[in-house]
Amino acid sequence: MGKHRGKVALVTGAARGQGRSHALALAAEGADIIAVDICSDIAVVPYPLSTESELDETAQQIRKFGRRVVARKVDVRDMSAQQNVIDAAVAELGRLDIVVANAGIQTMGPIEDISEDAWNQVIAVNLSGVFFTARAVVPHLKRNEDGGAIVITSSIGGEVGLANLAHYVASKHGVIGLMKSMANELGPFNIRVNAVLPTSVRTPMIDNPATIALFDPAGATDGTLDAVAGAYAEMQSLPFPWLEPEDVTGMVMFLVSDAAARITGSSMRVDGGAITK
């Protein structure tokens, strides 16, 4: 307990799922938290995105650890809005040490059916949004004598050409390239930049009718995620269908810890062997 006491961490996409799990784990280790999320839907995304009540719930759970929290609704696609929110939150909490660029969306379909808007929105959130986050946080991290740590959420789609996800795969490959460039640029400031590459994680991104239908195109099941668990399990070498958010949090917590003090520019898989397979 308390490995990050005295530090401040920013988590994007913090209202639920992986982002909430990461934020709570950091708070449990003593960090104060800047928690941001869009808290509204995007038309092309076929599942509901986060809500303000979910972000409020994340903030309440953080406070139970006795930590300070600044929770704000912000769209990572909006560079100036994100900059303003982060600058104000850092001014309130006093510093910034850890950044988890986690916000992301997914839509599905064969490449000939991916609309211009779907392409633009997925790239805007998953790639441009991470860049805008980085652009906003780097000046704050550079002020620290002991540097800082940035972790970017990529995906097995950052290394593998998953079918029916061309725009998502392009965005997740893109953030790995961004991570590598940032690692080289920020290394002299002792700012470490890494990416985490999960296989499927049980969050609303996969637990929705549109995604489930990819694994059950004939509609042979009852349409629940559990009904297609076997198809998901075939993706991994290890015998499980999907990760829970906490499985990814374990890698994030390692990457921002002193145990990873000499690790930067790395793509860390939490995939049960999916990429190897």
Secondary structure, 3 states (H helix, E strand, C coil): CCCCCCCEEEEECCCCHHHHHHHHHHHHCCCEEEEEECCCCCCCCCCCCCCHHHHHHHHHHHHCCCCCEEEEECCCCCHHHHHHHHHHHHHHHCCCCEEEECCCCCCCCCHHHCCHHHHHHHHHHHHHHHHHHHHHHHHHHHCCCCCEEEEEECCHHHCCCCCCCHHHHHHHHHHHHHHHHHHHHHHHHCEEEEEEEECCECCCCCCCHHHHHHHCCCCCCCCCCHHHHHHHHCCCCCCCCCECHHHHHHHHHHHCCHHHCCCCCCEEEECCCCCCC
